Amino acid sequence: MRIGIAALILAYVLSQFYRAFLAVLAPVLTQDLGVTAAELASASGWWFLTFAAMQLPIGAWLDRVGPRLTSGLLLAVGAGGAVLFAEATDAGQIKLAMALIGVGCAPVLMASYFIFARQFASAAFGTLAALTLGIGTLGNVAASLPLSWAVTAFGWRETVLGLAAITGAVALAILALVRDPERLEGARHGSLLELLRMPALWPVLIMMMVCYAPIAGLRGLWIGPYLADVHGADALEIGRISLWMGLAMVAGNFAYGPLDRWFRSRKRLVILGNAAMLVCLFGLWWFAAAPPIVAAGLLVAAGFFGASFPIVLAHGRAFVPAHLTGRGVTLLNLFGIAPIGIAQIVTGRLHAATEPVTPAAPYEAVFLFFALTTAAGLAVYLWSQDRRG
């Protein structure tokens, strides 16, 4: 089972890579294909939207079929999407490729969480979830300076084609190595409606909508155009600052895991972490045109404090009955991922519609959008019921 979980975590490394690599590829895609920042935001949004749309069927498949076939077969679809990306000649093909990659990446984290929920103690779920997310976020790191080096050395098409081959190999490894948990004896049937009728779950679902969207949106796309347009950064400088933010996200995930055990209140930990991220987002809005070191520091701090996703998910998981484990974790993931896709599309249009009275003005609008939505979600979450499982 351990080697199978390792294969799933490797697949999640790829998932984190694909959701973030457009930030580094943005300048070369604009130069070679003529795509705009708004079109790239839309492509990033389609990754998250297809990823999110797959969560509900994946939840049922995890409960009924198991994580091996669910994750292995869909990841193979993602490999095909990466091949299409490598051969793309316009924005439409980039968007379709990102949608297919989103489908392929959709089950891998939830497959791991399904195994954790079924085969480990409930109290350990938050720590295991954060550890998995922390390791997986190394893919986010790889989609920064290392990606810049690879693109410079080999070209962006060759680099993405190599990634497609790696993705296909990992899909085969999952099919060969993952072992499904034993089926529950005498488990009763249930549905999503059973979960949606639980009032205690809704404040957590609202928090899921805003806890990850800002850092996913910034690291996944906006950090690249922002640093280029406002601070004149080149591809290597963008890759370097993206690397710092990615490492901060890794550190944040590893920090939230032990803190989940140390804090007596999971709710309090989530509130404190997201309040700190909110300060960083308002700082980016207010100081968008400040020297690059200020922007880099705020982006890195936001990446660290904004890594509460697995703890919020663990909070929601504590309300989910065992026979709905697959549907429960994927429902929570749906609420965590779908808003990112919507936010990327909305911020792309907001960026395009904002009068560029200064180079920073369109990005100030993006930062303010993320800050206000986070504040609204945090206000609702204050009314949530604390539970550790």
BADOKOL-751519 format. One line per field, with one value per residue (C-alpha): residue number from 1; x, y, z; residue in one letter. Coordinates in steps of 0.1 Angstrom, whole numbers, m for minus. Each point is the difference from the previous one (the first is absolute). Example, Ala and Ser with C-alpha at 12.3 -4.5 7.8 and 13.67 -1.06 7.14 Angstrom:
<kegus>
num	[1  2]
east	[123  14]
north	[m45  34]
up	[78  m7]
residuo	[A  S]
</kegus>
This chain:
<kegus>
num	[1  2  3  4  5  6  7  8  9  10  11  12  13  14  15  16  17  18  19  20  21  22  23  24  25  26  27  28  29  30  31  32  33  34  35  36  37  38  39  40  41  42  43  44  45  46  47  48  49  50  51  52  53  54  55  56  57  58  59  60  61  62  63  64  65  66  67  68  69  70  71  72  73  74  75  76  77  78  79  80  81  82  83  84  85  86  87  88  89  90  91  92  93  94  95  96  97  98  99  100  101  102  103  104  105  106  107  108  109  110  111  112  113  114  115  116  117  118  119  120  121  122  123  124  125  126  127  128  129  130  131  132  133  134  135  136  137  138  139  140  141  142  143  144  145  146  147  148  149  150  151  152  153  154  155  156  157  158  159  160  161  162  163  164  165  166  167  168  169  170  171  172  173  174  175  176  177  178  179  180  181  182  183  184  185  186  187  188  189  190  191  192  193  194  195  196  197  198  199  200  201  202  203  204  205  206  207  208  209  210  211  212  213  214  215  216  217  218  219  220  221  222  223  224  225  226  227  228  229  230  231  232  233  234  235  236  237  238  239  240  241  242  243  244  245  246  247  248  249  250  251  252  253  254  255  256  257  258  259  260  261  262  263  264  265  266  267  268  269  270  271  272  273  274  275  276  277  278  279  280  281  282  283  284  285  286  287  288  289  290  291  292  293  294  295  296  297  298  299  300  301  302  303  304  305  306  307  308  309  310  311  312  313  314  315  316  317  318  319  320  321  322  323  324  325  326  327  328  329  330  331  332  333  334  335  336  337  338  339  340  341  342  343  344  345  346  347  348  349  350  351  352  353  354  355  356  357  358  359  360  361  362  363  364  365  366  367  368  369  370  371  372  373  374  375  376  377  378  379  380  381  382  383  384  385  386  387  388  389]
east	[0  28  15  m34  m5  34  m12  m31  21  23  m31  m10  34  m9  m34  16  24  m27  m21  30  21  m19  15  35  m11  m21  27  11  m36  m8  30  m4  m38  m12  m22  m10  1  m38  1  25  m21  m29  22  10  m36  m10  25  m16  m36  4  19  m29  m27  16  m2  m36  3  35  m16  m24  27  23  m28  m11  30  30  29  22  m20  m16  34  21  m24  m8  36  6  m25  21  31  m19  m9  37  8  m26  15  34  m14  m23  0  m27  m18  m29  23  17  m33  m12  34  m3  m35  11  30  m25  m21  31  12  m34  0  36  m1  m35  11  28  m24  m25  26  10  m36  m7  32  13  m13  m22  22  29  m18  9  37  1  m20  24  31  m13  m8  34  18  m23  7  35  m16  m8  37  10  m24  22  38  6  m27  16  33  m16  m18  32  20  m25  m28  m35  m16  27  m2  m38  3  24  m24  m27  22  6  m37  m8  26  m14  m35  13  18  m33  m19  28  7  m30  m21  m36  m12  m23  m37  m20  m21  m37  5  m32  m5  0  1  14  m34  7  31  m16  m27  25  0  33  18  m10  22  30  m10  m1  35  12  m11  24  29  19  m12  23  33  m10  m10  31  25  m18  0  m1  35  15  m18  1  37  6  m24  5  36  16  10  13  m8  28  m9  m37  12  21  m28  m25  25  0  m37  m2  24  m20  m31  19  12  m35  m15  27  m7  m38  3  17  m19  m32  11  13  m31  m30  m23  3  m23  23  30  m19  m12  35  17  m26  m1  38  m4  m27  25  24  m27  m10  38  4  m29  13  37  m4  23  26  35  2  14  m33  m21  21  m2  m37  m5  23  m19  m33  12  10  m31  m24  9  m29  m19  7  m10  m33  m6  7  m24  m27  10  m7  m38  m1  m13  22  m23  2  38  6  m29  9  36  m7  m29  24  25  m26  m7  37  9  m30  3  36  m11  m27  23  26  m26  m15  35  10  m30  5  36  m10  m27  20  13  38  5  32  16  m10  m37  m13  18  m12  m35  10  15  m30  m23  18  2  m37  m12  23  m13  m36  7  19  m30  m23  25  0  m34  12  m2  34  7  31  m16]
north	[0  24  m2  6  31  11  m3  21  26  2  5  28  16  1  15  28  6  3  24  24  m3  26  27  m8  m9  32  22  m27  m10  37  4  m32  m4  36  m10  28  0  m2  m31  m17  8  m16  m31  m2  3  m28  m23  7  m2  m34  m12  12  m14  m35  0  m12  m30  m8  m1  m26  m20  0  m15  m25  m8  10  24  m22  1  34  18  m21  2  37  9  m16  25  28  m14  4  36  7  m13  23  29  m7  1  30  29  23  10  m24  m30  12  2  m35  m15  16  m13  m36  3  12  m31  m22  17  0  m33  m4  20  m13  m36  5  16  m28  m25  21  3  m37  m14  24  15  31  21  m6  11  36  m7  m26  24  29  m23  m11  35  12  m27  6  37  m8  m1  37  5  m19  23  30  4  m36  4  32  m18  m29  24  19  m31  m22  23  1  m26  m26  6  m5  m31  m15  8  m18  m31  2  4  m31  m20  10  m10  m35  m1  7  m27  m25  10  15  m24  9  m1  m28  7  9  m29  7  36  18  21  37  31  35  13  m17  22  32  m3  3  37  m4  m7  32  25  m23  m3  38  1  m25  24  27  m16  m12  22  30  m19  m24  30  20  m28  m17  30  36  1  m3  29  21  m2  5  30  19  m9  m8  m35  m25  m37  m10  26  m11  m36  10  19  m28  m24  19  1  m37  m9  22  m20  m33  14  11  m35  m16  25  m3  m38  1  31  m19  m24  28  22  m12  18  m8  30  24  m12  6  35  11  m13  15  33  3  m8  27  26  m10  3  35  8  m11  22  30  m4  m15  27  m2  m13  m36  m12  11  m18  m31  0  3  m27  m24  8  m6  m33  m11  11  m10  m37  m9  m20  m35  12  15  m32  m20  22  m9  m36  m4  5  m27  m35  m29  m13  34  4  3  23  21  7  7  23  20  0  12  30  6  m3  13  35  2  m6  26  24  m4  8  29  15  m3  20  24  5  6  25  21  32  m2  35  m15  m34  m12  10  m32  m21  20  m9  m37  2  18  m26  m28  20  8  m35  m15  25  m10  m37  5  19  m29  m26  18  m16  m36  m28  m12  m38  m21  m34]
up	[0  8  m35  m14  21  m12  m36  8  17  m30  m22  24  m5  m37  8  19  m28  m27  20  4  m31  m21  21  m13  m35  m4  m16  m26  m8  m6  m22  m20  m2  6  30  24  38  1  m23  22  30  m17  m9  37  10  m23  17  34  m13  m17  31  21  m23  3  38  3  m23  15  35  m11  m19  31  21  m26  m22  22  m4  m23  m32  7  3  m25  m29  4  3  m34  m14  16  m18  m33  9  6  m35  m15  20  m15  m35  5  m25  15  32  m7  0  31  18  m12  11  34  4  m8  23  27  m5  3  32  17  19  12  33  9  m7  26  25  m6  10  31  11  m4  14  26  32  m4  22  m23  m32  2  5  m28  m23  7  m5  m33  m11  12  m21  m29  0  m11  m34  5  7  m31  m21  9  m6  m10  m27  m12  m3  m19  m24  m7  m6  m20  m11  15  m24  7  37  1  m22  25  28  m20  m1  38  6  m20  18  34  m12  m8  34  18  m18  9  36  17  21  7  37  10  m6  31  12  0  m10  m7  m31  1  m21  m2  12  34  3  m13  25  28  13  18  m33  m19  18  m7  m36  m3  16  m26  m27  10  20  m31  m28  6  1  m28  m22  8  m2  m29  m23  13  15  m35  m18  31  5  m37  m6  33  9  m34  11  m26  m1  23  26  m2  4  31  18  m9  15  32  2  m8  27  24  m9  7  33  9  m7  21  28  0  6  34  10  m6  27  23  m2  20  m24  m37  m7  19  m21  m33  11  11  m32  m24  19  m5  m37  m2  13  m28  m26  11  1  m36  m10  19  m9  m35  m15  29  m6  m12  34  16  m25  2  38  0  m26  20  33  m17  m13  35  19  m28  2  23  m26  15  35  m13  m19  32  19  m25  m2  38  m8  m28  8  m10  m27  m18  3  m37  m7  31  m8  m37  9  22  m27  m25  22  3  m37  m20  14  m12  m36  3  17  m28  m26  20  8  m37  m10  29  m11  m36  10  24  m14  1  14  15  m9  35  m2  m17  25  30  m12  0  35  14  m14  18  32  1  m8  26  26  m8  3  32  15  m7  13  34  6  m7  25  11  m3  m2  m8]
residuo	[M  R  I  G  I  A  A  L  I  L  A  Y  V  L  S  Q  F  Y  R  A  F  L  A  V  L  A  P  V  L  T  Q  D  L  G  V  T  A  A  E  L  A  S  A  S  G  W  W  F  L  T  F  A  A  M  Q  L  P  I  G  A  W  L  D  R  V  G  P  R  L  T  S  G  L  L  L  A  V  G  A  G  G  A  V  L  F  A  E  A  T  D  A  G  Q  I  K  L  A  M  A  L  I  G  V  G  C  A  P  V  L  M  A  S  Y  F  I  F  A  R  Q  F  A  S  A  A  F  G  T  L  A  A  L  T  L  G  I  G  T  L  G  N  V  A  A  S  L  P  L  S  W  A  V  T  A  F  G  W  R  E  T  V  L  G  L  A  A  I  T  G  A  V  A  L  A  I  L  A  L  V  R  D  P  E  R  L  E  G  A  R  H  G  S  L  L  E  L  L  R  M  P  A  L  W  P  V  L  I  M  M  M  V  C  Y  A  P  I  A  G  L  R  G  L  W  I  G  P  Y  L  A  D  V  H  G  A  D  A  L  E  I  G  R  I  S  L  W  M  G  L  A  M  V  A  G  N  F  A  Y  G  P  L  D  R  W  F  R  S  R  K  R  L  V  I  L  G  N  A  A  M  L  V  C  L  F  G  L  W  W  F  A  A  A  P  P  I  V  A  A  G  L  L  V  A  A  G  F  F  G  A  S  F  P  I  V  L  A  H  G  R  A  F  V  P  A  H  L  T  G  R  G  V  T  L  L  N  L  F  G  I  A  P  I  G  I  A  Q  I  V  T  G  R  L  H  A  A  T  E  P  V  T  P  A  A  P  Y  E  A  V  F  L  F  F  A  L  T  T  A  A  G  L  A  V  Y  L  W  S  Q  D  R  R  G]
</kegus>
